[in-house]
Amino acid sequence: MLDTCVYIDLLQRRAPQAVKNLLAARLSNHSGIALAELTHLFGRLDPRDDRTGSILSEIKGVISDLPRHRLRAPSVKVLGDAGILTGLAMRLARVEVGREQALLNDAALYLQAIEQGETVLTRNIREFDWFDQLLPNDRVLFYRQEAG
C-alpha cells in the first residue's frame, strides 16, 4: 500500500531506483487516504499560479491510472483506532500542534495496511516509526528520497 509521498516522489522523479523496481515487480494496492491527500490539492493549489494547471494535470493522470479494484477505503474500526494511535503518538513523541490531520491520515493508512494484510511503502520514517513502535507489526517498508 503506497503512502502519498510515493506518488509525489514518482511525479517529481525523486523516487529511488529500488522503489521503481519494487513497483514494477509487485502489484500495488492503494488507500482512500492517499487518494484524499492527492485530491486535496485540487482545492488547495492557487488556480492563479501558472504551475497549478500542469501539477493538477499530472495528479489527475495518477488518479486516473489507479486500478479501481486495488483502491480501498479504511474501515470504521481503522478510523476510530487511528484517532487513538494519533493521540498516543502526539503525546508520547511531543508532536507539535497543527500536525494532527497529517498524523491522523498516516495512522489510518498504517492501520488500514495492518487490517488488510498489506505493507506500507513510505519515506515518512519519523511518523511511521512511531506507529510501529507503539503497535509493532512489521508492516512498513521505508526508503529515502533521492536528492534532486
Backbone as numpy.savetxt, mean C-alpha at the origin, in Angstrom:
# Nx Ny Nz CAx CAy CAz Cx Cy Cz
0.30 -9.14 -2.18 -0.56 -7.98 -2.18 0.35 -6.75 -2.18
0.06 -5.81 -3.04 0.95 -4.68 -3.22 0.52 -3.48 -2.40
1.49 -2.90 -1.70 1.27 -1.63 -1.03 1.28 -0.54 -2.10
0.66 0.58 -1.82 0.54 1.66 -2.79 1.90 2.15 -3.27
2.90 2.11 -2.41 4.23 2.57 -2.80 4.81 1.76 -3.96
4.39 0.52 -4.11 4.89 -0.31 -5.21 4.42 0.26 -6.54
3.15 0.60 -6.63 2.62 1.19 -7.86 3.35 2.50 -8.17
3.55 3.31 -7.14 4.21 4.60 -7.33 5.65 4.42 -7.79
6.37 3.50 -7.15 7.76 3.25 -7.55 7.84 2.75 -8.98
6.90 1.92 -9.39 6.89 1.45 -10.77 6.61 2.60 -11.74
5.65 3.43 -11.40 5.32 4.58 -12.26 6.49 5.56 -12.36
7.20 5.75 -11.27 8.33 6.68 -11.25 9.63 6.02 -11.70
9.55 4.77 -12.12 10.71 4.00 -12.57 11.82 3.97 -11.51
11.38 3.80 -10.25 12.32 3.72 -9.14 12.21 2.39 -8.40
11.50 1.45 -8.98 11.40 0.12 -8.37 12.67 -0.67 -8.69
13.22 -1.34 -7.71 14.42 -2.16 -7.96 14.12 -3.29 -8.94
15.14 -3.73 -9.63 14.97 -4.81 -10.60 14.42 -6.07 -9.93
14.81 -6.32 -8.70 14.31 -7.50 -7.98 12.79 -7.44 -7.82
12.24 -6.25 -7.59 10.79 -6.09 -7.48 10.14 -6.34 -8.84
10.72 -5.79 -9.89 10.19 -6.00 -11.24 10.21 -7.48 -11.60
11.30 -8.15 -11.25 11.40 -9.59 -11.53 10.34 -10.38 -10.76
10.16 -10.03 -9.50 9.16 -10.70 -8.67 7.76 -10.52 -9.26
7.43 -9.31 -9.64 6.10 -9.04 -10.20 5.89 -9.73 -11.55
6.97 -9.90 -12.31 6.86 -10.58 -13.59 6.67 -12.09 -13.40
7.22 -12.62 -12.30 7.19 -14.06 -12.08 5.98 -14.54 -11.28
5.32 -13.65 -10.56 4.24 -14.04 -9.65 2.97 -13.28 -9.98
1.85 -13.91 -9.68 0.57 -13.22 -9.78 0.45 -12.30 -8.56
-0.07 -11.12 -8.78 -0.25 -10.17 -7.69 -1.72 -9.98 -7.39
-2.02 -9.89 -6.10 -3.37 -9.53 -5.68 -3.33 -8.08 -5.21
-4.46 -7.43 -5.29 -4.53 -6.01 -5.03 -5.61 -5.73 -4.00
-5.39 -4.69 -3.22 -6.31 -4.34 -2.14 -7.11 -3.09 -2.49
-8.34 -3.08 -2.05 -9.15 -1.88 -2.17 -8.53 -0.70 -1.44
-7.70 -0.98 -0.44 -6.99 0.08 0.29 -6.04 0.81 -0.66
-5.25 0.07 -1.41 -4.32 0.69 -2.37 -5.10 1.42 -3.46
-6.20 0.83 -3.90 -7.04 1.49 -4.90 -7.52 2.84 -4.39
-7.97 2.89 -3.14 -8.44 4.15 -2.55 -7.30 5.17 -2.45
-6.11 4.70 -2.09 -4.99 5.63 -1.98 -4.60 6.18 -3.36
-4.70 5.36 -4.38 -4.41 5.84 -5.75 -5.49 6.80 -6.25
-6.76 6.44 -6.06 -7.83 7.29 -6.57 -7.95 8.60 -5.79
-7.45 8.61 -4.56 -7.42 9.83 -3.76 -6.77 10.97 -4.53
-5.80 10.64 -5.35 -5.07 11.67 -6.10 -5.95 12.39 -7.12
-7.02 11.74 -7.57 -7.91 12.38 -8.54 -8.62 13.58 -7.91
-8.82 13.56 -6.63 -9.40 14.70 -5.94 -8.35 15.61 -5.34
-7.22 15.07 -5.03 -6.18 15.79 -4.30 -5.32 16.69 -5.17
-4.94 16.20 -6.37 -4.02 16.98 -7.20 -4.72 18.18 -7.81
-4.01 19.27 -7.92 -4.55 20.52 -8.43 -4.70 20.45 -9.95
-5.93 20.58 -10.45 -6.13 20.50 -11.91 -5.47 21.65 -12.66
-5.12 22.72 -11.96 -4.45 23.86 -12.62 -2.96 23.62 -12.81
-2.43 22.60 -12.15 -1.01 22.28 -12.28 -0.82 21.53 -13.60
0.14 21.96 -14.39 0.38 21.36 -15.71 0.74 19.87 -15.64
1.28 19.42 -14.53 1.68 18.02 -14.40 0.52 17.09 -14.07
-0.57 17.63 -13.54 -1.67 16.82 -13.03 -2.26 15.90 -14.09
-2.53 16.40 -15.28 -3.15 15.60 -16.32 -2.37 14.34 -16.66
-1.07 14.47 -16.84 -0.26 13.29 -17.20 -0.14 12.32 -16.04
-0.04 12.85 -14.81 0.04 11.98 -13.64 -1.24 11.17 -13.51
-2.38 11.84 -13.61 -3.67 11.14 -13.47 -3.89 10.16 -14.61
-3.40 10.48 -15.78 -3.52 9.56 -16.91 -2.74 8.27 -16.63
-1.55 8.40 -16.08 -0.76 7.21 -15.74 -1.44 6.38 -14.65
-1.97 7.06 -13.64 -2.65 6.35 -12.55 -3.91 5.65 -13.08
-4.63 6.33 -13.96 -5.82 5.72 -14.57 -5.43 4.45 -15.32
-4.30 4.47 -16.01 -3.82 3.29 -16.72 -3.51 2.14 -15.77
-2.88 2.45 -14.65 -2.56 1.42 -13.65 -3.86 0.80 -13.12
-4.82 1.65 -12.78 -6.09 1.16 -12.23 -6.83 0.34 -13.27
-6.82 0.77 -14.52 -7.50 0.02 -15.59 -6.89 -1.36 -15.80
-5.60 -1.47 -15.53 -4.90 -2.75 -15.73 -5.07 -3.74 -14.58
-5.65 -3.30 -13.46 -5.83 -4.22 -12.34 -6.88 -5.26 -12.70
-6.51 -6.54 -12.67 -7.52 -7.57 -12.94 -8.58 -7.55 -11.83
-9.82 -7.37 -12.20 -10.89 -7.22 -11.20 -11.01 -8.45 -10.29
-10.69 -9.63 -10.82 -10.79 -10.84 -10.00 -9.63 -10.94 -9.00
-8.64 -10.05 -9.10 -7.52 -10.03 -8.15 -7.58 -8.82 -7.23
-8.67 -8.06 -7.30 -8.86 -6.88 -6.46 -9.88 -7.20 -5.38
-9.45 -7.08 -4.12 -10.32 -7.46 -3.00 -10.41 -6.35 -1.97
-11.56 -6.27 -1.35 -11.78 -5.31 -0.27 -11.46 -5.97 1.06
-11.00 -5.18 2.02 -10.80 -5.74 3.36 -12.14 -6.03 4.02
-12.17 -7.00 4.89 -13.41 -7.35 5.59 -13.69 -6.34 6.71
-14.89 -6.38 7.21 -15.27 -5.53 8.34 -14.40 -5.84 9.55
-14.10 -7.11 9.78 -13.22 -7.49 10.90 -11.84 -6.87 10.74
-11.30 -6.93 9.53 -9.99 -6.32 9.27 -10.03 -4.83 9.58
-11.07 -4.15 9.14 -11.15 -2.71 9.37 -11.24 -2.38 10.86
-12.02 -3.16 11.60 -12.10 -2.95 13.04 -10.79 -3.22 13.73
-10.15 -4.33 13.40 -8.87 -4.68 14.01 -7.77 -3.68 13.61
-7.88 -3.12 12.41 -6.89 -2.14 11.96 -6.92 -0.89 12.83
-8.10 -0.53 13.31 -8.19 0.61 14.23 -7.41 0.35 15.51
-7.54 -0.85 16.03 -6.81 -1.21 17.26 -5.31 -1.24 17.00
-4.90 -1.88 15.91 -3.47 -1.98 15.59 -2.88 -0.60 15.36
-3.62 0.27 14.70 -3.16 1.65 14.48 -2.97 2.37 15.81
-3.95 2.24 16.70 -3.84 2.88 18.00 -2.64 2.38 18.80
-2.42 1.07 18.77 -1.26 0.51 19.46 0.05 1.05 18.89
0.15 1.03 17.56 1.38 1.51 16.92 1.60 2.99 17.23
0.54 3.77 17.19 0.69 5.21 17.47 1.16 5.45 18.90
0.59 4.72 19.82 0.95 4.92 21.23 2.34 4.39 21.54
2.62 3.15 21.12 3.88 2.51 21.49 5.08 3.07 20.72
4.86 3.44 19.47 5.97 3.97 18.65 6.00 5.49 18.69
5.04 6.08 19.42 4.96 7.54 19.54 4.91 8.21 18.17
4.00 7.71 17.35 3.82 8.26 16.00 3.22 9.65 16.12
3.73 10.55 15.31 3.27 11.93 15.36 1.80 12.05 14.93
1.10 12.96 15.58 -0.30 13.24 15.27 -0.38 13.74 13.83
-1.41 13.33 13.13 -1.58 13.71 11.73 -1.29 12.56 10.78
-0.74 11.48 11.30 -0.41 10.31 10.47 -1.43 9.19 10.64
-2.51 9.46 11.35 -3.48 8.42 11.69 -4.05 7.73 10.46
-4.49 8.49 9.47 -5.15 7.89 8.31 -4.20 7.01 7.51
-3.00 7.52 7.27 -2.00 6.72 6.53 -1.67 5.44 7.28
-1.52 5.55 8.59 -1.20 4.38 9.40 -2.37 3.41 9.44
-3.58 3.93 9.52 -4.78 3.08 9.48 -4.87 2.32 8.16
-4.60 2.99 7.05 -4.61 2.32 5.75 -3.58 1.20 5.71
-2.38 1.48 6.21 -1.33 0.46 6.21 -1.69 -0.71 7.12
-2.27 -0.42 8.27 -2.68 -1.49 9.18 -3.76 -2.36 8.54
-4.70 -1.73 7.85 -5.76 -2.49 7.18 -5.17 -3.37 6.08
-4.21 -2.86 5.33 -3.57 -3.65 4.28 -2.82 -4.84 4.88
-2.10 -4.59 5.96 -1.35 -5.65 6.65 -2.29 -6.75 7.13
-3.37 -6.35 7.78 -4.32 -7.33 8.32 -5.10 -8.03 7.21
-5.40 -7.32 6.14 -6.07 -7.96 5.00 -5.18 -9.05 4.41
-3.90 -8.76 4.28 -2.97 -9.77 3.76 -2.94 -11.00 4.64
-2.89 -10.80 5.95 -2.90 -11.93 6.88 -4.18 -12.73 6.72
-5.31 -12.05 6.75 -6.61 -12.73 6.65 -6.75 -13.52 5.36
-6.20 -13.01 4.28 -6.37 -13.65 2.98 -5.19 -14.54 2.60
-4.25 -14.73 3.54 -3.11 -15.61 3.28 -2.13 -15.05 2.26
-2.04 -13.74 2.20 -1.17 -13.05 1.25 0.06 -12.50 1.96
1.01 -12.01 1.19 2.17 -11.31 1.70 2.16 -9.91 1.11
2.39 -8.90 1.94 2.44 -7.52 1.47 3.84 -7.23 0.95
3.92 -6.67 -0.25 5.18 -6.18 -0.80 5.20 -4.67 -0.58
6.23 -4.18 0.11 6.28 -2.76 0.45 7.71 -2.29 0.67
7.93 -1.00 0.49 9.19 -0.39 0.92 8.96 0.41 2.20
7.76 0.37 2.71 7.37 1.09 3.91 7.82 0.30 5.14
9.10 0.32 5.37 9.71 -0.54 6.38 9.29 -0.14 7.79
9.30 1.14 8.09 9.03 1.58 9.47 7.67 1.11 9.96
6.60 1.46 9.24 5.26 1.15 9.72 4.96 -0.35 9.70
5.30 -1.02 8.62 4.99 -2.44 8.54 5.84 -3.27 9.49
7.03 -2.78 9.82 7.82 -3.47 10.84 7.16 -3.32 12.21
6.59 -2.15 12.50 5.84 -2.00 13.75 4.72 -3.04 13.82
3.95 -3.14 12.74 2.82 -4.09 12.73 3.31 -5.51 12.92
4.41 -5.86 12.25 4.92 -7.22 12.33 5.50 -7.52 13.70
5.95 -6.51 14.42 6.40 -6.73 15.80 5.22 -6.88 16.74
4.16 -6.11 16.51 2.97 -6.19 17.36 2.15 -7.43 17.09
2.13 -7.88 15.85 1.34 -9.03 15.43 2.16 -9.84 14.43
3.15 -10.59 14.91 4.07 -11.29 14.01 3.35 -12.33 13.15
3.58 -12.24 11.87 2.97 -13.19 10.93 3.84 -13.49 9.72
4.97 -12.85 9.59 5.84 -13.07 8.44 5.09 -12.92 7.12
4.25 -11.89 7.04 3.44 -11.63 5.85 3.85 -10.33 5.19
5.13 -9.94 5.34 5.63 -8.71 4.73 6.95 -9.00 4.03
7.08 -8.48 2.83 8.32 -8.56 2.07 8.75 -7.13 1.78
9.90 -6.75 2.32 10.39 -5.38 2.22 11.38 -5.23 1.09
11.43 -4.02 0.54 12.48 -3.65 -0.43 12.84 -2.19 -0.21
13.96 -1.80 -0.78 14.37 -0.40 -0.74 14.27 0.18 -2.13
13.86 1.45 -2.19 13.67 2.14 -3.46 15.03 2.46 -4.07
15.12 2.37 -5.40 16.34 2.76 -6.07 16.46 4.27 -6.08
17.68 4.75 -5.96 17.90 6.19 -6.02 17.54 6.71 -7.40
16.96 7.86 -7.45 16.53 8.36 -8.75 16.94 9.73 -8.91
